[in-house]
């Protein structure tokens, strides 16, 4: 078939589309991809026929369809290989994160950091307030005993301890939900 003024793309499309589509679809198993490959092949055939005589047309069209379909299938193979590689890498990373989390001890992770914050905060307190807090919390002295040691009222002891706790809460604000959560888990 040699393209002359009487022939048009519509004639080529009508003559070859259906058989070409069924041929390509039998390999690609995708309607949209088959339509695209066939449409592109018919356009290539038509463009070629505008320049040169193509005789016979079917073997030339078959060659275009075969090469385009092979290109498509090769691209799909590469795409699946890449997706498989990415999926394996993501699965491996998830497994590493999961095992890392399983083996981590939250008490150990936060303990040193929290201890440093507590020490720094206690050092920043006025000396009397710090001493009263340490006697109450770390030496288990009663408010009455501390009041007698410092010659102040029990209300004064309560004040110094509440000031210490207030400062510690502010310093540990980001950790309080975690401390509560981990304390809950230990019961």
Secondary structure, 3 states (H helix, E strand, C coil): CCCCCCCCHHHHHHHHHHHHHHHHHHHHCCHHHHHHHHHHHHHHHHHHHHHCCCCCHHHHHHHHHHHHHHHHHHHHHHHHHHHHHHHHHHHHHHHHHHHHHHHCCHHHHHHHHHHHHHHHHHHHCCHHHHHHHHHHHCCCCCHHHHHHHHCCCHHHHHHHHHHHHHHHHHHCCCCHHHHHHHHHHCC
